Amino acid sequence: VQLQASGGGLVQPGGSLRLSCTASGSIFSIKTMGWYRQAPGKQRELAVFITNGGSTHYADSVKGRFTISRDNAKNTVYLQMRSLQPEDTAVYYCNAEPTGLGSDYWGQGTQVTVSS
């Protein structure tokens, strides 16, 4: 499975961005897709994921501001981020969890910077 992420950038506090992540390869083996983020000097943390069935999970820090969705026809998940704050500044990594044993799949990181 290969994951291609896009959509990061620089935005002012209170602004919005949308990230995209497209999966290719053995996509039938994917159970969930989501986004982790890693701020400077901090550990990578889960931000949000969505299951094959459409169930979602949000970290408390993004709940109410971020929305994950998926387009199964395009094998793509989207992360709509609103009311962005400087503490949301991080490298965002697309993640896919396999259905069976094995390691997660990761996309390349995309930088999100929230600054005035």
N, C-alpha and C positions, 0 to 999 in steps of 0.2 A: 504494500500500500504506500502510495506517495501522497503527500499533502502539500498543497500549494496555497500559501496565505498571501493576502494582500490587503491594502486599505489603511495602513497606519499613516501617521503624519503628525504635524504640529497643529494644535488647536488651543484657543483661549479658554480659560475657565468658564464653565457654563455651556460650552459648545458641544457639538456632536461629531461622531465619526462612525463609520460602518466598516467592519472587518469582514472579509470573506475567506473561506477555506474550501478548496475543492479537492476531493479525494479521487484518486485513480488507482487502477490495479485491482487487487482482490477485495473490492469493496464489500462483497457479501460477507466477509469475515469481520466486519466492524459492528460493534455493539453500541457504542456511544461515541459521540464527537463533541468536542468542547474546546475551551480556551483556558490556558494557564497564563499567568503573567509573573514576571520577575522584575521587581524594582531594583535600582542600584543598591548594592550592599545587603539585599534581602534574599531569602529563599524563594524559589518558585512556588506559587500558590495557585490552587484551583480557583477560577473565577466563575465558570459556568459550564454545564454540559447538557446535552440533549440525547435521549435514548432513541433507539429505532422506533419505539412506539410513540415518541413525541413528548414523553415526560421530561421535565426540565428541573435542574437544580441550580440555584444561584448562591454564591457566597453572600453572607450578610452585607459585606462591604459594597456590593454592586446591586443588591436587590432593589427593585423599583426604578433603577436607572438604566440597567442593561437588559437587552432582550435578545435571546438566541432564537433562531428559526432555521428551518432546513428546507431545501428544495431537492427532493429525492430525484427528480428527473435530471437535475444537473449535478447530483452528488456533491452538493455544496451546502455549507452551513454559513449563516450570517450572524454577526454580532453587532447589533445596533447599540451604540453607547451614547447616552444623553447625560446632560448635567455633569459633564466631565470636570474633575477637580485635579489639582496638582498631584494629589496622592494617587491618582490613577496612572501617572507616568510610569511606564514600564515597557519591557519587551513582552509582547504578547505572542504566545506559541499555540498554534493549533494542535490538538491532540485527538487521537482516535484509539479507543480501547478495543482490543480484539474480543471475539466471542469465546474463543478457547484459550488454551494456555499460550503464553507468549508475551513478549514485551509490547508496550504501547508504541504507537507510531507517532512521530512528531514532524511537524512542518518547520520550516525556517522561521525564525522570529521576525516579527514586524514591530517597529518602534512606534509607540504612542507617547507623545510629549504634550503635556497640558501646561501651558505657561503663557503669561501675559507679556 
